[in-house]
């Protein structure tokens, strides 16, 4: 099965589809009671039906563990609903199976370690999670549904031009992520760890760190959204994101794979991706803007 994101090899976020750092920080520190009442809401509707039944923890309900907020994958809109790229896919899966979707807010540590699934907190985990060998030993992954890479984002006045300039520089990462592993193991950095992406971006905004290493699907938009920050470098790690279930739940993962294949074949996956991502890198977008300005001058 081919990757679900062949048409967006470098999935950069649409700035207008996302909240700002300030708003993100607010949701990261929001009221837990309000969060418990949040309902999932898909931006793109998918018309996929499966002639199959799967057993779930609660009859008639598909419970999804997700680390909220984690835009653009899952975060709160202004009405307090959970929306995002993952939410659209989760909705498509639940609808195809004829089940009600329920989002179970979980810590990232619980999701990426497989603890949430093994504790039967939910049927599936979908939270922008990279498929790795270590994680595959603790949970069963679907076929990949998005390609991703890591990236380096720095403050505009930092003077950082590549990962080679990070020695002695305060660098932030989200704990227990591939960005965290890469910064420590490959770059040999002494990093500042943040519990979630919202706090990591808030740390950059507050000057606690001069740069952050993370997935470009999370940090890429900030380069084009705020002149104080600059996207410095893409790090080609060839990451792929997957949906996870308990190791023994092959039946559910088979159903998930069938839905993903149908979304891909129908063009709906592309529609969902287009609603949350754009294909240009910040450099390509800048070149396009300059070209448009040149054309305007010639007119």
Protein Blocks (a to p, Z undefined) as FASTA:
>chain_A
ZZfklmlmbacddfklpccfklmmmmmmmcfklmmmpccddfbdcddddddddddfbghi
acddddddddfkbccdfkopacdjklmmmmmmmmmnopacddddddfklmmnommmmnop
afbdcehiacdfklmmmbccdddfbdcdddddddfklopabfklmgopacdddehiaklm
mmmmmnopacdddfblklmmmmmmnopambdcddfklmmmmmmmomkbccfbdcdehpac
dddddfklmmlmmmmmmmmmmmmmnommmmmmmmmmcfbdfklmmmmmmmmmmmmmmZZ
